[in-house]
C-alpha cells in the first residue's frame, strides 16, 4: 500500500509541476511586455525633462545633469 501511495503522490506532484510550468510560461511574456512599457515610458520622461533643461541658454550639461539626476539618485539611495 505504501508503494501505491508514493506513486500517487509522485504522479500528482509531477502533474502539478507541469501545470504550474505551463501557466508560468504563458504569464512571463505578458509580464515582460509590461516591464518593457514602463521602462520605455520612464526613458521618454527623462529625455523630455533633459531636453527642456538643455534648451535653456547658458546652462552646461554638467549642471543640468546634476540638477535633474541628483534627486533621482538621492531617492534611490534612500530606498536602499
N, C-alpha and C positions, 0 to 999 in steps of 0.2 A: 504494500500500500504506500509505503514511503517513496518508492521509486516513481510511482504514478503521480504522486503529489509534486515531486521535484520536476517531472516532465511538464506537468501542467503549468507550474509557475515559470519555468524556463520558456515555454511557448507563449505564455501570457506576456511576459516582460519583453520577449523578442518582438511580438506584435505591437506592444505599446511603444517600444523604441522606434520601430518602423513608422508608426502613425505620427509620433511627435517629430521625427526627422522630416517627414513629408510636409507637415504643417510649417516647420521652420524654413524649409526650402521655399515655400510659397510666400512666406511673410518677409523674408530677408530682402528680396529685391524692392519691395514697396517701402520698406524701412530705409534702405539706402537712397532711394529716389527722394524721400522726404528730407533726409540729411543733406543731400546734394542741393536741393532747392533752398534750404535755409542758409547754407554756406554761400550760394550764389547771391542771395538777397543781401547778406551781410557784406559781401565783397562790393556789390553795387552801391550800398550805402556809404561804405568807407571811401570809395572812389569819388562819389559825388561830393562828399564832405571835403576831401582833399582838393578836388577841382575848384570848388568855390573858394577855398582858402588860397590856392595858388594864383588865382586870377586877381587877387588884390595886389596893388602896386607896392613896391619897396618891402617885400616880405621874402625872406630867404627860405629855402627848402628846409634847412635845419630847424629854424624857429617854428615853421609850420608843422613839421613832423612832431616836434616836442609838444606843441600845443594840442595837436589832435590825438596823438597816441599816448601821451603820459597819463591822462585819466583812465584810458582803457587798460593800460598796463598796471596802474595802481589798483584798479578794481580786481583785476585777475590775480594779483599778488595777495590781496586781502582775502580772496576766496580760498586760496591755498593755505 
